[in-house]
Amino acid sequence: MIKFSKQQLKIPKLMRPVYLVTAGQSKFGRAIPEKRTEELCIDALTQASELIGMSPAELKSYIHSCYYGHFADHFGDQLLGEAVIHDRLGLDPLGNIGVKTGGATGGSTLWEAVKAVASGYSDCVLAMGWERMDEVPTDEGNFLISCAADKDWESPLGHIYTGYYAVMAQRYWQIFGKAEDSFRRTLAEIAVKHHGYARMNPYAQSPMKITVDDVINSPVVAYPLRALDCCLMSVGAACAIICDEKTAEEMTKDSPHKPLRIWVAAGSHTLRPADRRDMEIPLLPNENADQYKDLGKRFPGGDRYPGFTGFLGARMAAWYGYRMAGVKDPLEDLDLVELHDAFTISDVQTYEDIGIRPYGEGRDYVESGDCYHTNPKTGKPGKLPSNISGGLIGCMHAVGATGIMQTFEVATHIWNRWAEIHGDDKRWKEFGRKKPKDWTDLQVKGAKRGMAISHAGVGSHVTSTILMDPDHLL
């Protein structure tokens, strides 16, 4: 059984407040042959500068060190890709380092950037992530990504990540979904929602107006997961500028744009998903031990934690992150979330790991309508909207950029700039995408606080990034 020491459960403390000043991203697509990777990174940095009324050169003059997320060297056939991008951005000879933690690479890059500012090493840093997944066929790309798995313990489960998640989906469906067809339809509703929200996002790779039956009838990849249950393989870049308070104020002194407080925490778990040690559930601030005493009775087979149905890494990232930022109950204290929906089943698993719903009850977050921008049952705002960007299923999964994209999307709502950024006709035309006639403003009105979860593998490394309007701290 896993047990923690007092030192291991110490709440991380930032030595000084840290701020997200601005951020940006490129167009995302399955293939973008017309642009080199460095051009996509330049697009992201240019947008970040424009949001605070600066030129890229002015913005770069503040940067002291750089953190670059780029997961798969295999795709671009380039080791030390961070050195290439650093050079092309014109940031030599400043210090830089590459970050690689699988699917969580974007979130981990922010984790390192925040720590650099919190420690005082730098007053202003660039966190940039990207991925180039259009230089190999899809089947080869899936194989290359799966090389991040433990070849002894994970690979025999399926050889591609859909195979790994299919096994977990089957287990979750049997225990917490009670093998009901209705649960499979709930998973499909997630895909419908995320592809649907992507229709309103000019950056998004896979906007689709689909139905639950479309998802259920799409080709099987690894049963019970079908093509429309799965995230995208993408090309694109995203960045964020992380600063201390004084620098943040200086950079925005001539702009109404407000820097946001940022916290990032991380957790991990062994790559051996079928050999994970039993333990007591680490309780989040909105939970108590009594609510899990009869978990095995209500859901036979669900009493072993974390078993094969949850992500301890996500639970630990939230465990630290909530306590760092003062979050008592995510459903009450946060206004929106961007979750790592690599697959529809991982989305449901994460609801429980981060305490939006208790373990075993994740499906209710969807079925209640709480996860929607507008609750389809009541017509009123959803209680805690999720993945309005379209997520990894509808928007993109350019791995090194993903966690940064999610954070940028949360920030656009807190800045009250979602419609400005996503509804601009010029941007739709620039990206060669047709703005739908029924385009809808998905701004979460009055948003003050939000969170993004960045997740690797089958939960081997997870980060939680929490953003808050500095006038609405907890």
C-alpha positions, 0 to 999 in steps of 0.5 A: 500500500502507498503511504505518504510522509509528512514531507511528501504532503507538504503544500507547495509554496511559491516564493512570490506571486506569479502571473500569466501576462499573455498567451497565444496560439497558431492554427491547428490542423492534421497537416499544415505543409505551408508552414514550418514549425518555427513559423507556427511558433512565431504565429503564437508569439505574435498573437501573445504580443498583440494581445497586450499591444506590443510588437514581438520585438518589444515582448521579447525584450522582457524575456529572461529564460525560455522553457520549450515543450516538444514531446516527439523528436521522432516526428520532426526528425530533429533532436534538440528541437528547442534549440532550433526554435529558440534560435528562430525566435531570435532569443539566443543567447538566453538560457533555454531548456526542453521539457518532455513528459508525454501528453502532459508536456504543455502543462509541464512546460508551464510548471517549470516556467512558473517555478522559474519566476516563483524562485526569482531566477527570472522575472519574465519567461517564455513557455512555448510548446509545439508538435509536428505530427504530419510528417508520418502516416497516422499508424506510424504516428500512433506507434511512435507516441506509444513508445512513451509507454512502458514496453514491459508492462503497458505495450502488451495491453494494446501497442497504441494508446487507444488500446490502453484506454480501451481496456480501462474503458471496459473496466470502468464501463463494467464497474461504474457504468454497470455495463449499461448501454446508456453509459456508452451513449453518455461517452458519445455525448462528450464527443458530440459536445467537443466537436460541436464547440470546435465549430465556433473555434477558428483554431480548431482542427475538427469542427463537426456537427454530429449526433450520439449515433454518429459517434456510436456508429463510427469505426471501432479503433479499440472496443469500446472506443470508436474513431469519434471517441478519440483525440486528434493528431495535430500540428501547431504551437502555443505559448504563454508569458509568465512574469512576477507582479512588477514585470506583469504590471509594467508590461500591461500599464498601457493596456486594459488587459489584466494579468492573471494569477497562476499556480501549477501543481503536478502528480505522477503514477507508475507506467505499470497500469495493471500493477498499481499498488492499492491505497486509501483515496487521497481526499480533496478539500470537498470530500470526506472519508465517509462518502467512500466507505460503501464504494465497493457495495454501490459499485462492486469491484470498485473498492480497490483504489486507484485500481484500473479506472482512475488516475492517481497522478491527476488526483495528486495534481489537484490535491496540491493545486487546490490547496496552493490556490485556496480551492475548496470545491471545484464545482463552486470555486471555478467557472470553467475547466479544460480537461485532457479528453484524450478519449471520452473515457479519460474525460469521465475518469478525470471528472472524478480524479479532480473532484468535480464528481465523487468516484463512480459518479462521473457520468452525472457531470455530463448527464446533469448538463453541468459540463455544458456552456448552456445546459441542454436540459434547462437552457441556463448556463452550465454550472462548470462548463468544460472544454469549450475550446473543443478539447483534444477531441475537437480542437487539437492534440499537438502534444507539446502545445496542448496544455498551453492551449488549454490554459490560453483558452481558460484565460480568454474567458477570464479576460472576457476576450473569448468572442474577440479572439474566436469570432474575428472574421479576419482570423477565420479567413486567415486560417482558410476556415469558414465561419459557421452561420450559426456561430455562437459566442461561448464566452463564460459570462463573469468567469473569474477562475478556471483550471486546465488539466494536462495529462500523459500516458495512462496518467503517468504525469499530470499537471493542474494549472489554475488561473484566477483574476487577481481581484477574485482570489480565494 
